[in-house]
Amino acid sequence: MSAEEAEELLREVVGFLVTLVEACGAIVIAVGAVWAFIRFVLVAVRGGGARRFVPVRLTLGRFLALGLEFQLASDVLRTAVAPSFEELAKLAVVAAIRTALNYFLSKEIAEERRQVAEEREHAGHGDPPTATAVPERGR
């Protein structure tokens, strides 16, 4: 096998992996959207005010953050085989945008969690905080 043939095979394998990782990210986001929508409908039917929608938003936010991580991984893979300067520049821009989105999404999730925890404290509930009220770790 010549070097050109090996590089072409590598490009095909990486192309397949890029498609696979992008699909995983899309599936994560789609599953999160469906899950959040179902929870939204259940909360809306049961009533209870706007604060009951916060855990729904947190759930959707976590799915979006994970989906963005998969999408960023696919962008990195895309430039794995002999990238040109133009491809690297595009990756840098896309990575910066996705990283910024993920950063601000994570900050919003952490703030929502903090607010949920404070509301539970002020409401006088003696129950331990649930997973949605645990402070964000290390992001």
Beta strands, then each sheet from edge to edge (+ up, - down):
end
